[in-house]
Amino acid sequence: MGHTQRRRARARLPGGGDRLLAGLLAVLAGSAEGGPAGAVVAVEGVVVAVAAVRRITPRGMLAMRPGLPVATMALFCCAFAFFAVDGFVPLLLTAVDGRSVWRGSW
């Protein structure tokens, strides 16, 4: 392996993570763009992200097979719940309780 190949290999995220990041960024860019061009970019981003997730995650994760797949799904659910609550609590405190943004996000 030459010097440039090693540097390229280090620049990529392991296991298809770079493809997942590219797909998610395309989805965000497409939804921000709007219109038919934005929809095309968003759909392409979803296709790339799904292909990357299938490569990263163990087989049987969505089917909840015993072992590593179910443990991976449990970690994903816990992370999703944490970040959902982390984004919702400041919104709740500012919109419902009437606190300032500074006080609600603290």
C-alpha positions in Angstrom: 0.0 0.0 0.0 1.5 3.3 -1.1 1.7 6.5 0.9 -1.3 8.2 -0.9 -3.5 5.0 -0.5 -2.8 5.0 3.3 -3.6 8.7 3.6 -6.9 8.1 1.7 -7.8 5.1 3.9 -7.2 7.2 7.0 -9.4 10.0 5.7 -12.4 7.8 5.3 -14.7 6.9 8.1 -14.7 3.2 9.0 -17.4 0.8 7.8 -19.3 3.0 5.4 -19.7 5.9 7.9 -18.6 8.4 5.2 -21.4 7.2 2.9 -23.9 7.5 5.7 -22.8 11.0 6.5 -22.9 11.9 2.8 -26.5 10.5 2.5 -27.7 12.4 5.6 -26.2 15.6 4.4 -27.9 15.1 1.0 -31.2 14.6 2.7 -30.8 17.8 4.7 -29.6 19.8 1.6 -32.5 18.4 -0.5 -35.1 19.3 2.1 -33.7 22.8 2.5 -33.6 23.3 -1.2 -37.2 22.5 -1.8 -38.9 21.9 -5.2 -38.3 19.0 -7.6 -34.5 19.3 -7.5 -34.5 19.2 -3.7 -36.7 16.2 -3.7 -34.4 14.4 -6.1 -31.4 15.2 -3.9 -33.3 14.1 -0.8 -34.3 10.8 -2.3 -30.8 10.1 -3.5 -29.6 10.9 0.0 -32.0 8.4 1.5 -30.8 5.7 -0.9 -27.2 6.3 0.0 -27.9 6.5 3.7 -30.0 3.2 3.7 -27.2 1.4 1.8 -24.6 2.7 4.3 -26.8 1.6 7.3 -27.2 -1.9 5.8 -23.4 -2.1 5.5 -22.7 -0.8 9.0 -25.2 -2.6 11.1 -25.1 -6.4 11.8 -27.5 -8.7 9.9 -30.8 -9.2 11.6 -30.8 -5.9 13.5 -34.3 -4.9 12.2 -35.6 -8.4 12.8 -34.3 -8.2 16.4 -32.4 -11.5 16.2 -30.7 -12.6 19.5 -27.1 -11.6 20.2 -25.3 -8.6 18.6 -28.2 -7.5 16.4 -30.6 -7.0 19.3 -27.9 -5.3 21.4 -27.2 -2.9 18.6 -30.9 -2.1 18.2 -31.2 -1.5 21.9 -28.3 0.9 21.9 -29.8 2.7 18.9 -33.2 3.1 20.7 -31.5 4.4 23.8 -29.5 6.9 21.8 -32.6 8.0 19.8 -34.6 8.5 23.0 -31.8 10.5 24.7 -31.4 12.9 21.7 -35.1 13.2 21.3 -35.6 14.2 24.9 -32.5 16.4 24.8 -34.1 18.4 21.9 -37.6 18.4 23.3 -37.0 19.6 26.9 -35.8 23.1 25.9 -38.7 23.4 23.5 -41.1 22.4 26.3 -39.6 24.8 28.8 -39.7 27.8 26.4 -43.0 27.2 24.6 -45.2 25.7 27.4 -43.6 27.0 30.6 -42.8 30.5 29.1 -39.1 30.5 30.2 -36.5 32.4 28.2 -34.4 30.5 25.7 -31.3 31.0 27.8 -33.1 29.5 30.9 -34.8 26.7 29.0 -31.6 25.4 27.4 -29.6 25.5 30.5 
